[in-house]
Amino acid sequence: MSYGAEANDPIRVLYIDDDPGFAALAQRALSKRGHEVAHAQSGSEGLALLAQGGVDVIALDHTLEGETGFDVLCQLGPRGARPPVVYVTAARDAKTAIQAIHAGADEYVVKDMDGAFFELLAVAIEQVLDRWRWQRLRERNEKEVRAARDRAETLLREVNHRIANSLALAAAMVRMQASALSDPAAIAALHETQRRIVAIASVHRRLYVSDQLGLVEIDDYLGHLTAELAESLRDSDHDHRVELNAEKFVVPTDKAVSLGVIVGELVTNSFKYAYPPQQKGVIRVSVGGTAEGGFLNVEDDGKGFDPAERSKGTGLGSKILVAMTRTLGATCTRDVSPNGVRTRLEFPLP
């Protein structure tokens, strides 16, 4: 249904008043301002004219024969489903006007024989239609924005899904390449590369199922990631349990990627080196938020290590940890003792 499509068009007013003489005066005053007026002497007659269409604003008198304007308001339907209503009342107290607004009127004017009334009526009709037009324009724009956002979300979800699939394919190819090698160092390096690819792919899979575009639910993401890490790292010499304690909050996708890579490096390192071969152990991962930002802890109860000793691996993991810490804008501290290692990162949150 369309009312007053153009701001410069004449306003088509339906004036409901059982006093034909007064209605004629109102019609004459509104016509001088370029508006068109149709008169109805009762609520039923007004509803019949309204059903024919072509009405921009309803001017509704309070006192009608055998009924009141409140009765008519109840039959007009809710705002948005019919034209705006200017309520006309002879009562000078605010009670009737307030009741009319509560009943669904959009504006009111006090009725009298003073010539100023007709000027006020015209201004009220024009202003209420302007507000109505702006409201409809805003609603239409908001609807278009929501539709555009939904299309963008659908597209980005599909993109993330495809990226995750492509990364999974790359990880599988790295695994196949490792199976074709005989050099233990090369095989180990490719396995570490595969785990890093899986960590990044996991972010995109979690983003794909998230309801908040551009954000990742960190508890859900790390839950899947630590489970995948434990499964992929477990062998006859290393059969450890990874425990996660994660608060429920969201982080931007880029931070989730960095956190995922860091967790992958720290858990992998603890899995391989914290405990002697064939001794079962526990690796604990905790993540949460404070007023200052977020934190990530990864700790074990293993044998610890001497920071002065040469790295047992290639050293690439430490370089990745430093790079990801810098990307997060985080600070990293590490407590090492004969009873285990605890690494803590503190990072800002938007």
Secondary structure, 3 states (H helix, E strand, C coil): CCCCCCCCCCCEEEEECCCHHHHHHHHHHHHHCCCEEEEECCHHHHHHHHHCCCCCEEEEECEECCEEHHHHHHHHCCCCCCCCEEEEECCCCHHHHHHHHHHCCCEEEECCCCHHHHHHHHHHHHHHHHHHHHHHHHHHHHHHHHHHHHHHHHHHHHHHHHHHHHHHHHHHHHHHHHHCCCCHHHHHHHHHHHHHHHHHHHHHHHHHHCCCCCEEEHHHHHHHHHHHHHHHHCCCCCCCEEEEEECCCEEEHHHHHHHHHHHHHHHHHHHHHCCCCCCCCEEEEEEEECCCCEEEEEEECCCCCCCCCCCCCCCHHHHHHHHHHHHHCCEEEEEEECCEEEEEEEECCC
